[in-house]
Amino acid sequence: MFFVYLLRSGKDARYYVGQTEDIRRRVAQHNAGQVQATRARRPLMLLGYEEYPTRDQARYREYQLKHHSDKKRAFIAKFAPP
């Protein structure tokens, strides 16, 4: 099982979308500063995730979210508190 996840920065309240096979390990890496893209935005909170059966499907969904602002807004609205 693969995951597309949404993180929210506790520092600047911005969002980050990523994909992984092991969501617990990946969120721990983000909060430990091992991911360059989010190192300066720690602490990060996992807001939610979607599951996909293959890595290709998860990567495609991540691509959609990162390249289509309307899809990203809908993804954020699905998990973020109002």
C-alpha positions in Angstrom: 0.0 0.0 0.0 1.2 3.5 -0.9 0.1 6.8 0.5 -0.2 10.4 -0.6 -0.1 12.6 2.5 -0.7 16.2 3.6 1.5 17.9 6.2 0.9 21.3 7.8 3.8 23.3 9.1 3.5 24.5 12.7 6.0 27.3 11.9 4.3 29.0 9.0 1.0 27.1 8.5 1.9 26.1 4.9 1.1 22.7 3.5 3.3 20.0 2.0 2.1 17.0 -0.2 4.2 13.9 -0.6 4.0 10.2 -1.3 5.5 7.2 0.5 5.2 3.5 1.2 5.7 3.9 5.0 3.9 6.9 6.3 5.0 6.8 9.9 8.7 6.6 8.9 8.3 9.4 6.4 6.6 11.8 8.8 9.3 11.0 11.4 11.9 11.9 8.7 10.2 15.2 8.0 10.1 16.1 11.7 13.7 15.0 12.2 14.9 17.5 9.6 16.0 14.7 7.2 13.9 16.1 4.3 15.4 19.2 2.8 12.1 20.6 1.4 10.5 20.8 4.9 13.6 21.1 7.2 13.0 24.8 7.9 9.3 24.4 8.4 9.3 22.1 11.4 7.3 20.9 13.3 5.0 19.3 10.8 1.7 17.7 11.5 0.1 14.9 9.4 -3.4 16.1 8.5 -4.5 13.1 6.4 -3.6 10.7 3.6 -5.1 8.7 0.7 -4.1 5.1 0.0 -3.2 3.6 -3.4 -2.4 0.0 -4.3 0.6 0.9 -6.5 3.5 3.4 -6.4 2.6 4.6 -9.9 -0.9 5.6 -8.8 0.4 7.4 -5.7 3.1 9.2 -7.8 0.5 10.3 -10.3 -1.8 11.6 -7.6 1.1 13.5 -6.0 1.9 15.0 -9.5 -1.7 16.1 -9.9 -1.8 17.8 -6.5 1.6 19.6 -7.1 0.8 20.7 -10.6 -3.0 21.6 -10.5 -3.9 24.2 -7.9 -7.6 23.4 -8.0 -6.9 19.7 -7.1 -4.5 20.8 -4.4 -7.1 23.1 -2.8 -9.7 20.3 -2.8 -7.1 17.9 -1.2 -6.3 20.5 1.5 -10.0 21.2 2.1 -10.6 17.5 2.5 -8.2 17.2 5.5 -7.6 20.7 6.9 -9.8 22.1 9.6 -11.8 25.1 8.5 
